Amino acid sequence: MKLILRFIILVLFCSAATHSRAQQNFFNVPSSDITAKHKIFIQQQFNVYNTTMASNSTLCMGLGKNYEIGLNVLGLTYDYSGKKLVSSKTSDEPVYPTYGFNVQKQFLASKKFSMTTGAQLLFNTKFTKTEWYGYLNGKLDLKNTKLIAGLYSGDNNYFGKESRFSSNIYAIGFQAGVEYELIKDRFSFQADFISGKTAVSNLIAGFACSLNPHWILSAGYQMANNRKLFSNGTVLEITFIQ
């Protein structure tokens, strides 16, 4: 109950700040777009590495008034050599796989600029560990370009023990994303960056192709900030927007 209460307080705190892996993403960084009222958003992501492949699934529903809520299944990992699904050890950080909830709220400052805050609360398979991730993003919509920049935070079960920003800053990190439309409503360049040395601190660059108004295919190359502990890989996404 205490953890759930803290999660609710976190969301309400972020939502009250009107100057202020999950929700709609570029690849890893939330795009700060909100699902329309009574509509759904589904995204299936595969992270492909030399020895493993991880699945991350997101389902969101729009509530209206620039709110959305959703469900997540993150870090469902398949080991090639063992030919089986694997999970983190009890003592390991970050924890995978995890299952949980997300919420996001957008505040419109103008036609071009908005602020978005969101959070995730996740549980491991046996409900013995929990993890959380929260963020505050600013979004600028230009003619052919969308720019995202903001701050994020979370616990070690989500990110691991490594620093979030620089070598001595563990609590808060920086995240950013860009989308540039190369062919109108059809083909875009996308890239995002998460600071730090954590398991999700990466630079990812790639492309998104809109098959029609509802289906989008995306692919990118993921470059880990912390090459000593984490591997580069390929990111593939299938997105449905109702």
Secondary structure, DSSP 4 states (H G I P E B T S, - for coil): -HHHHHHHHHHHHHHH-TT---SSBSSSSB----PPBT-EEEEEEEEE-SSEEEEEEEEEEEEETTEEEEEEEEEEEEETTTTEEE---TT-SS--SEEEEEEEEEEESSSSEEEEEEEEEEEETTSS-EEEEEEEEEEEE-SSEEEEEEEEEE-HHHH-SS-SSSTT--SEEEEEEEEEEEETTTEEEEEEEE-SSSTT-EEEEEEEEESSSSEEEEEEEEEES-TTT---EEEEEEEEE-
